[in-house]
């Protein structure tokens, strides 16, 4: 039976999931329409050019993966540089390397050998005798001891979640990366980098000539938009898709404060976390360092976590028991849909790294087209 609709697929959201799905469907001869409520494509990986610098508008995005196929896939659209993430933590003016490694332990205790550092952590854990951690604070201390927790975890985590660590469930921190070597590379992945020219180049490569309409709110024109296509690929909030019939899912949100400075180098690093509770932002991003920039000025962004409301952008799903139970109700409805494909961090209510979103999109494409 031949459809008389204008498009095969209406893709709601032009972030990584939507863009990958659109590209792959287009490759298979399908006609796609991509819509996005923002004034730009790319979702949260969008970069805005300021002072000749690609500013990561929605927080820092460092591509990293061990999956060679996904690495080759993204490199087929744009070349990636050799940036590796070496994050620092600023606690009351002192700097510490992240993730926790021998440089960190030397900065904390002047530990020279791994055995010295391990013994220091062991002794701090043993003093407290935490058999069954009752909250995040006890869980973190049971993994890395009091010094690492107090200086590098406590304040940052309380800012991120907006509540004391003693009121947060232990399961939030199931494990903490601890290395007993002098490796400051934040990620262990084999492949890492930033697209040369910014993430917009990747999105442009994916979407190519596919029709993309911006400043379009799907929920304001839902019936009209649905009538345009045989299938919908939905990457927005799954609870909103179902009119919040089981209640709203919860998120944490972020506020970004951007500043252009008349200096060529503000902090000497792309990302510095501020781990004391009294500093209201969690980190400062200096964007030029992602691409080894030599511009005369620099652009920084301070990142402030905040409570999410409907007017704010949802960034991090709060995957506690209550929210997961609500999501499962929506998921049960979603699996029964015959004309809608759900994908991405909002539709699947889970935190995704970029390579995971791309992998999920490719897997759903393969399943949908029976590749």
Number of C-alpha atoms within 10 A of each C-alpha: 3 4 9 10 12 14 16 20 25 25 26 24 28 27 20 24 29 29 29 24 27 29 19 18 18 19 10 10 9 13 17 24 20 22 22 23 17 15 9 17 26 24 21 17 23 22 24 17 12 13 15 15 23 22 26 23 18 19 21 20 19 19 22 23 20 13 15 10 11 18 19 12 12 20 13 13 16 21 17 22 15 15 18 20 21 17 18 22 25 18 19 13 9 11 16 23 24 24 22 22 22 25 21 27 27 18 14 16 12 13 18 12 13 17 11 16 20 14 12 17 20 15 12 17 19 12 10 13 10 13 10 10 16 15 17 22 23 22 26 25 22 22 20 22 21 22 16 18 20 17 21 24 21 23 22 28 21 20 23 20 18 14 11 15 22 15 12 19 16 18 13 14 14 10 11 12 12 14 17 16 14 15 17 21 15 16 18 12 13 11 19 20 20 20 23 17 17 23 25 21 17 25 24 16 17 24 23 15 10 16 12 19 16 15 12 18 15 20 12 9 10 11 10 10 18 15 13 17 21 16 18 21 20 22 23 20 20 24 21 16 17 13 11 14 12 13 14 16 22 21 22 19 19 20 17 16 12 16 12 13 14 11 11 15 19 15 14 11 18 22 22 23 22 25 25 24 20 11 15 16 24 23 23 23 24 27 24 25 18 28 20 12 16 13 13 12 18 24 23 23 24 19 21 18 21 17 15 16 12 9 6 14 14 19 18 20 19 18 17 13 9 11 17 18 14 17 22 13 13 22 18 10 12 18 11 9 10 9 11 17 18 24 23 25 22 23 21 20 25 14 16 15 15 18 18 18 20 22 17 18 23 17 13 17 18 13 10 11 10 7 7
